[in-house]
Amino acid sequence: MEYFEKTISSELVYKGNIINVERVTVELPNGKLATRDVVRNRGAAAIVPVTSDGCIILVEQFRKPNERVFIEIPAGKLDEGEAPENCAIRELEEETGYRAESLKKILTLNPTPAFADELLHIYIATGLTKGEAKPDEDEFISAKSYPAKEVLDMIEKGIITDSKSVAGILLAARMLKL
Amino acid sequence: MEYFEKTISSELVYKGNIINVERVTVELPNGKLATRDVVRNRGAAAIVPVTSDGCIILVEQFRKPNERVFIEIPAGKLDEGEAPENCAIRELEEETGYRAESLKKILTLNPTPAFADELLHIYIATGLTKGEAKPDEDEFISAKSYPAKEVLDMIEKGIITDSKSVAGILLAARMLKL
Protein backbone atom coordinates (compact mmCIF):
# COMPACT_ATOMS: atom_id res chain seq x y z
CA MET A 1 0.00 0.00 0.00
CA GLU A 2 1.28 3.46 -0.86
CA TYR A 3 0.73 5.22 2.37
CA PHE A 4 2.76 7.39 4.68
CA GLU A 5 2.20 10.08 7.31
CA LYS A 6 4.87 12.75 6.96
CA THR A 7 6.02 14.35 10.23
CA ILE A 8 5.41 18.11 10.24
CA SER A 9 6.47 18.71 13.84
CA SER A 10 6.96 16.83 17.07
CA GLU A 11 6.78 17.92 20.70
CA LEU A 12 8.00 16.00 23.75
CA VAL A 13 5.05 16.29 26.15
CA TYR A 14 6.11 13.90 28.94
CA LYS A 15 9.38 12.42 30.14
CA GLY A 16 8.65 9.50 32.46
CA ASN A 17 10.51 6.67 34.16
CA ILE A 18 10.05 4.06 31.46
CA ILE A 19 8.31 6.01 28.69
CA ASN A 20 8.47 9.34 26.90
CA VAL A 21 5.42 10.74 25.16
CA GLU A 22 5.44 12.86 22.01
CA ARG A 23 2.64 14.68 20.25
CA VAL A 24 3.45 14.44 16.55
CA THR A 25 1.74 16.54 13.87
CA VAL A 26 1.50 14.64 10.59
CA GLU A 27 0.31 15.26 7.06
CA LEU A 28 -2.20 12.65 5.87
CA PRO A 29 -2.28 11.33 2.28
CA ASN A 30 -5.26 13.65 1.61
CA GLY A 31 -3.16 16.68 2.59
CA LYS A 32 -4.94 17.29 5.91
CA LEU A 33 -3.02 17.64 9.17
CA ALA A 34 -3.61 15.38 12.16
CA THR A 35 -1.89 14.79 15.50
CA ARG A 36 -0.66 11.44 16.77
CA ASP A 37 0.08 10.44 20.37
CA VAL A 38 3.32 8.44 20.37
CA VAL A 39 4.67 6.64 23.46
CA ARG A 40 8.37 5.80 23.12
CA ASN A 41 10.47 3.40 25.13
CA ARG A 42 13.60 1.32 24.83
CA GLY A 43 11.90 -2.01 24.30
CA ALA A 44 12.13 -5.23 26.25
CA ALA A 45 12.91 -8.92 26.03
CA ALA A 46 10.66 -11.77 27.16
CA ILE A 47 11.28 -15.48 27.50
CA VAL A 48 9.10 -18.60 27.24
CA PRO A 49 11.13 -20.93 29.51
CA VAL A 50 10.30 -24.57 28.69
CA THR A 51 11.65 -27.29 31.02
CA SER A 52 12.76 -30.75 29.84
CA ASP A 53 9.56 -32.25 31.31
CA GLY A 54 7.30 -29.91 29.30
CA CYS A 55 6.57 -27.25 31.91
CA ILE A 56 6.59 -23.47 31.39
CA ILE A 57 7.94 -21.10 34.06
CA LEU A 58 5.71 -18.08 34.69
CA VAL A 59 6.01 -15.13 37.05
CA GLU A 60 3.44 -13.19 39.06
CA GLN A 61 3.78 -9.43 39.30
CA PHE A 62 1.54 -6.57 40.38
CA ARG A 63 0.87 -4.11 37.53
CA LYS A 64 -0.30 -0.67 38.56
CA PRO A 65 -2.32 0.38 35.45
CA ASN A 66 -4.94 -2.36 36.00
CA GLU A 67 -4.39 -2.58 39.81
CA ARG A 68 -3.90 -6.34 39.81
CA VAL A 69 -1.38 -9.18 39.73
CA PHE A 70 -0.61 -10.59 36.26
CA ILE A 71 0.70 -14.04 35.44
CA GLU A 72 3.25 -13.49 32.68
CA ILE A 73 6.29 -14.96 31.00
CA PRO A 74 9.52 -13.53 32.48
CA ALA A 75 10.45 -10.22 30.82
CA GLY A 76 12.24 -6.97 31.38
CA LYS A 77 13.31 -3.71 29.82
CA LEU A 78 16.51 -3.47 27.82
CA ASP A 79 19.32 -1.67 29.64
CA GLU A 80 20.90 1.15 27.63
CA GLY A 81 22.81 -0.38 24.70
CA GLU A 82 21.96 -3.93 25.81
CA ALA A 83 21.43 -6.61 23.14
CA PRO A 84 17.93 -8.17 23.44
CA GLU A 85 19.42 -11.67 23.78
CA ASN A 86 21.58 -10.61 26.73
CA CYS A 87 18.56 -8.93 28.31
CA ALA A 88 16.57 -12.16 27.93
CA ILE A 89 19.31 -14.24 29.64
CA ARG A 90 19.65 -11.67 32.44
CA GLU A 91 15.91 -11.25 33.10
CA LEU A 92 15.28 -15.01 33.07
CA GLU A 93 17.90 -15.50 35.77
CA GLU A 94 16.92 -12.43 37.83
CA GLU A 95 13.21 -13.23 37.86
CA THR A 96 13.20 -17.04 38.01
CA GLY A 97 16.70 -18.19 38.94
CA TYR A 98 16.89 -20.35 35.81
CA ARG A 99 19.82 -20.39 33.39
CA ALA A 100 19.20 -21.51 29.82
CA GLU A 101 21.53 -23.59 27.65
CA SER A 102 19.68 -22.60 24.50
CA LEU A 103 17.83 -19.44 23.50
CA LYS A 104 15.88 -19.19 20.24
CA LYS A 105 14.26 -15.96 19.01
CA ILE A 106 10.70 -16.65 17.87
CA LEU A 107 9.03 -13.25 17.58
CA THR A 108 9.49 -9.49 17.59
CA LEU A 109 6.18 -8.20 18.91
CA ASN A 110 4.65 -4.71 18.69
CA PRO A 111 2.39 -4.67 21.76
CA THR A 112 0.55 -1.46 20.82
CA PRO A 113 1.42 -0.24 17.32
CA ALA A 114 -1.41 2.35 17.36
CA PHE A 115 0.26 4.56 19.97
CA ALA A 116 3.58 3.06 21.14
CA ASP A 117 6.83 2.20 19.36
CA GLU A 118 7.80 -0.52 21.87
CA LEU A 119 9.40 -3.67 20.47
CA LEU A 120 9.29 -6.88 22.49
CA HIS A 121 11.87 -9.52 21.60
CA ILE A 122 10.52 -12.95 22.51
CA TYR A 123 12.64 -16.10 22.95
CA ILE A 124 12.11 -19.75 23.79
CA ALA A 125 14.60 -20.86 26.46
CA THR A 126 15.43 -24.57 26.88
CA GLY A 127 18.09 -26.60 28.65
CA LEU A 128 17.14 -24.95 31.94
CA THR A 129 19.04 -25.36 35.23
CA LYS A 130 17.73 -23.89 38.47
CA GLY A 131 19.58 -21.41 40.68
CA GLU A 132 18.44 -18.54 42.91
CA ALA A 133 16.17 -15.74 41.65
CA LYS A 134 17.74 -12.28 42.09
CA PRO A 135 15.01 -9.70 41.53
CA ASP A 136 15.90 -5.99 41.54
CA GLU A 137 15.66 -4.44 45.02
CA ASP A 138 12.23 -2.89 44.41
CA GLU A 139 10.83 -5.70 42.26
CA PHE A 140 8.31 -8.09 43.84
CA ILE A 141 8.03 -11.13 41.64
CA SER A 142 7.40 -14.83 42.26
CA ALA A 143 8.07 -17.62 39.76
CA LYS A 144 6.26 -20.94 39.38
CA SER A 145 6.36 -23.88 36.97
CA TYR A 146 3.18 -25.13 35.24
CA PRO A 147 2.56 -28.05 32.84
CA ALA A 148 2.24 -26.61 29.30
CA LYS A 149 -1.31 -27.90 28.95
CA GLU A 150 -2.35 -26.02 32.09
CA VAL A 151 -0.75 -22.83 30.74
CA LEU A 152 -2.69 -23.16 27.46
CA ASP A 153 -5.90 -23.67 29.47
CA MET A 154 -5.08 -20.51 31.45
CA ILE A 155 -5.02 -18.58 28.16
CA GLU A 156 -8.32 -20.05 26.95
CA LYS A 157 -9.91 -19.33 30.35
CA GLY A 158 -8.72 -15.70 30.41
CA ILE A 159 -6.35 -16.14 33.37
CA ILE A 160 -3.29 -15.17 31.30
CA THR A 161 -4.18 -11.95 29.43
CA ASP A 162 -0.86 -10.18 28.93
CA SER A 163 -0.17 -9.87 25.20
CA LYS A 164 3.50 -10.90 25.16
CA SER A 165 2.63 -13.98 27.23
CA VAL A 166 -0.40 -15.01 25.14
CA ALA A 167 1.46 -14.48 21.85
CA GLY A 168 4.74 -16.01 23.01
CA ILE A 169 3.21 -19.08 24.65
CA LEU A 170 0.81 -19.83 21.77
CA LEU A 171 3.60 -19.51 19.20
CA ALA A 172 5.99 -21.63 21.29
CA ALA A 173 3.26 -24.26 21.72
CA ARG A 174 2.71 -24.31 17.96
CA MET A 175 6.42 -24.56 17.15
CA LEU A 176 7.27 -27.13 19.86
CA LYS A 177 3.92 -28.97 19.49
CA LEU A 178 3.15 -28.57 23.21
CA MET B 1 0.56 -13.48 46.06
CA GLU B 2 0.01 -10.80 48.70
CA TYR B 3 1.09 -7.77 46.85
CA PHE B 4 -0.28 -4.35 46.16
CA GLU B 5 0.97 -0.86 45.33
CA LYS B 6 -1.07 1.73 47.20
CA THR B 7 -1.68 5.00 45.35
CA ILE B 8 -0.31 7.96 47.30
CA SER B 9 -1.00 10.59 44.64
CA SER B 10 -1.66 10.86 40.95
CA GLU B 11 -1.04 13.64 38.44
CA LEU B 12 -2.45 13.94 34.91
CA VAL B 13 0.64 14.82 32.87
CA TYR B 14 -0.72 14.56 29.31
CA LYS B 15 -4.14 14.67 27.70
CA GLY B 16 -3.90 13.35 24.15
CA ASN B 17 -6.21 12.32 21.32
CA ILE B 18 -6.46 8.65 22.19
CA ILE B 19 -4.53 8.42 25.47
CA ASN B 20 -4.11 10.24 28.75
CA VAL B 21 -0.94 9.82 30.77
CA GLU B 22 -0.71 9.91 34.57
CA ARG B 23 2.29 9.87 36.85
CA VAL B 24 1.24 7.88 39.90
CA THR B 25 3.18 7.83 43.17
CA VAL B 26 2.81 4.48 44.92
CA GLU B 27 3.90 2.87 48.18
CA LEU B 28 5.73 -0.43 47.63
CA PRO B 29 5.32 -3.43 49.97
CA ASN B 30 8.67 -2.50 51.58
CA GLY B 31 7.29 0.96 52.48
CA LYS B 32 9.36 2.84 49.90
CA LEU B 33 7.76 5.26 47.45
CA ALA B 34 8.05 4.86 43.68
CA THR B 35 6.46 6.50 40.65
CA ARG B 36 4.63 4.67 37.86
CA ASP B 37 3.91 5.93 34.35
CA VAL B 38 0.34 4.96 33.49
CA VAL B 39 -1.17 5.40 30.01
CA ARG B 40 -4.97 5.31 30.08
CA ASN B 41 -7.41 4.84 27.22
CA ARG B 42 -10.90 3.64 26.55
CA GLY B 43 -9.98 0.25 25.14
CA ALA B 44 -10.74 -1.31 21.79
CA ALA B 45 -12.29 -4.30 20.07
CA ALA B 46 -10.62 -6.51 17.46
CA ILE B 47 -11.98 -9.25 15.25
CA VAL B 48 -10.53 -12.40 13.67
CA PRO B 49 -12.86 -12.69 10.64
CA VAL B 50 -12.85 -16.29 9.35
CA THR B 51 -14.60 -16.99 6.02
CA SER B 52 -16.48 -20.21 5.25
CA ASP B 53 -13.58 -21.36 3.03
CA GLY B 54 -10.99 -20.97 5.83
CA CYS B 55 -9.58 -17.55 4.98
CA ILE B 56 -8.84 -14.72 7.42
CA ILE B 57 -9.52 -11.06 6.51
CA LEU B 58 -6.67 -8.73 7.45
CA VAL B 59 -6.20 -4.98 7.04
CA GLU B 60 -3.17 -2.86 6.22
CA GLN B 61 -2.70 0.42 8.03
CA PHE B 62 0.15 2.88 8.51
CA ARG B 63 1.15 3.24 12.16
CA LYS B 64 3.08 6.38 13.04
CA PRO B 65 5.07 5.17 16.11
CA ASN B 66 7.10 2.66 14.05
CA GLU B 67 6.74 4.62 10.74
CA ARG B 68 5.49 1.63 8.77
CA VAL B 69 2.43 -0.21 7.48
CA PHE B 70 1.17 -3.05 9.71
CA ILE B 71 -0.87 -6.05 8.64
CA GLU B 72 -3.41 -6.53 11.42
CA ILE B 73 -6.79 -8.00 12.25
CA PRO B 74 -9.57 -5.36 11.96
CA ALA B 75 -9.88 -3.33 15.17
CA GLY B 76 -10.90 0.00 16.54
CA LYS B 77 -11.38 2.08 19.65
CA LEU B 78 -14.56 1.89 21.66
CA ASP B 79 -16.82 4.90 21.25
CA GLU B 80 -17.91 6.49 24.55
CA GLY B 81 -20.24 4.08 26.33
CA GLU B 82 -20.11 1.57 23.46
CA ALA B 83 -20.30 -2.15 24.25
CA PRO B 84 -17.20 -4.01 22.96
CA GLU B 85 -19.36 -6.40 20.89
CA ASN B 86 -21.07 -3.50 19.10
CA CYS B 87 -17.68 -1.91 18.46
CA ALA B 88 -16.44 -5.19 16.95
CA ILE B 89 -19.42 -5.41 14.59
CA ARG B 90 -19.06 -1.74 13.61
CA GLU B 91 -15.30 -1.83 13.04
CA LEU B 92 -15.46 -5.06 11.03
CA GLU B 93 -17.95 -3.48 8.65
CA GLU B 94 -16.22 -0.08 8.49
CA GLU B 95 -12.76 -1.49 7.81
CA THR B 96 -13.55 -4.53 5.65
CA GLY B 97 -17.16 -4.25 4.47
CA TYR B 98 -17.97 -7.65 5.97
CA ARG B 99 -20.98 -8.36 8.18
CA ALA B 100 -20.83 -11.31 10.57
CA GLU B 101 -23.68 -13.67 11.42
CA SER B 102 -21.86 -14.94 14.51
CA LEU B 103 -19.45 -13.25 16.92
CA LYS B 104 -17.67 -15.18 19.69
CA LYS B 105 -15.50 -13.53 22.34
CA ILE B 106 -12.23 -15.43 22.73
CA LEU B 107 -9.91 -13.15 24.67
CA THR B 108 -9.60 -9.96 26.69
CA LEU B 109 -6.02 -8.89 26.06
CA ASN B 110 -3.81 -6.46 28.01
CA PRO B 111 -1.41 -5.27 25.29
CA THR B 112 0.99 -3.52 27.68
CA PRO B 113 0.18 -4.18 31.35
CA ALA B 114 3.49 -2.64 32.50
CA PHE B 115 2.49 0.92 31.58
CA ALA B 116 -1.00 0.99 30.00
CA ASP B 117 -4.46 0.03 31.24
CA GLU B 118 -5.81 -0.67 27.73
CA LEU B 119 -8.12 -3.68 27.34
CA LEU B 120 -8.56 -5.25 23.92
CA HIS B 121 -11.68 -7.37 23.43
CA ILE B 122 -11.02 -9.98 20.75
CA TYR B 123 -13.72 -11.88 18.84
CA ILE B 124 -13.92 -14.55 16.16
CA ALA B 125 -16.41 -13.52 13.46
CA THR B 126 -17.96 -16.16 11.19
CA GLY B 127 -20.89 -16.33 8.77
CA LEU B 128 -19.41 -13.42 6.81
CA THR B 129 -21.14 -11.62 3.94
CA LYS B 130 -19.35 -8.96 1.92
CA GLY B 131 -20.54 -5.38 1.46
CA GLU B 132 -18.68 -2.09 1.04
CA ALA B 133 -15.96 -0.92 3.46
CA LYS B 134 -16.73 2.49 5.02
CA PRO B 135 -13.57 3.74 6.70
CA ASP B 136 -13.64 6.98 8.70
CA GLU B 137 -12.87 10.03 6.56
CA ASP B 138 -9.24 10.28 7.68
CA GLU B 139 -8.60 6.54 7.94
CA PHE B 140 -6.56 4.89 5.17
CA ILE B 141 -7.05 1.16 5.40
CA SER B 142 -7.16 -1.68 2.88
CA ALA B 143 -8.56 -5.15 3.55
CA LYS B 144 -7.50 -8.45 2.01
CA SER B 145 -8.36 -12.13 2.47
CA TYR B 146 -5.63 -14.75 3.08
CA PRO B 147 -5.77 -18.54 3.54
CA ALA B 148 -5.37 -19.29 7.27
CA LYS B 149 -2.20 -21.30 6.65
CA GLU B 150 -0.60 -18.29 4.94
CA VAL B 151 -1.58 -16.06 7.88
CA LEU B 152 0.05 -18.48 10.34
CA ASP B 153 3.20 -18.50 8.18
CA MET B 154 3.16 -14.68 8.23
CA ILE B 155 3.30 -14.84 12.04
CA GLU B 156 6.16 -17.37 12.10
CA LYS B 157 8.09 -15.31 9.51
CA GLY B 158 7.67 -12.05 11.44
CA ILE B 159 5.43 -10.35 8.86
CA ILE B 160 2.53 -10.01 11.32
CA THR B 161 3.96 -8.55 14.55
CA ASP B 162 1.04 -6.67 16.10
CA SER B 163 0.22 -8.24 19.47
CA LYS B 164 -3.59 -8.34 19.17
CA SER B 165 -3.24 -9.95 15.74
CA VAL B 166 -0.63 -12.54 16.78
CA ALA B 167 -2.53 -13.47 19.96
CA GLY B 168 -5.98 -13.42 18.36
CA ILE B 169 -5.04 -15.39 15.25
CA LEU B 170 -3.03 -18.04 17.13
CA LEU B 171 -5.83 -18.55 19.65
CA ALA B 172 -8.48 -18.69 16.91
CA ALA B 173 -6.34 -21.20 14.96
CA ARG B 174 -6.03 -23.34 18.09
CA MET B 175 -9.76 -23.20 18.87
CA LEU B 176 -10.96 -23.69 15.26
CA LYS B 177 -8.11 -26.12 14.38
CA LEU B 178 -7.04 -23.96 11.41
Interface residues (C-beta under 8 A of the other chain):
Chain A: M1 Y3 F4 E5 V13 Y14 G16 N17 I18 I19 V21 R23 V24 V26 L28 P29 N30 K32 A34 T35 R36 D37 V38 V39 R40 N41 E60 F62 R63 K64 P65 N66 V69 F70 E72 L107 T108 L109 N110 P111 T112 P113 A114 F115 A116 D117 E118 L120 D138 F140 S142 L152 I155 E156 G158 T161 D162 S163 K164 V166 A167 L170 L171 A173 R174 M175
Chain B: M1 Y3 F4 E5 V13 Y14 G16 N17 I18 I19 V21 R23 V24 V26 L28 P29 N30 K32 A34 T35 R36 D37 V38 V39 R40 N41 E60 F62 R63 K64 P65 N66 V69 F70 E72 L107 T108 L109 N110 P111 T112 P113 A114 F115 A116 D117 E118 L120 D138 F140 S142 L152 I155 E156 G158 T161 D162 S163 K164 V166 A167 L170 L171 A173 R174 M175
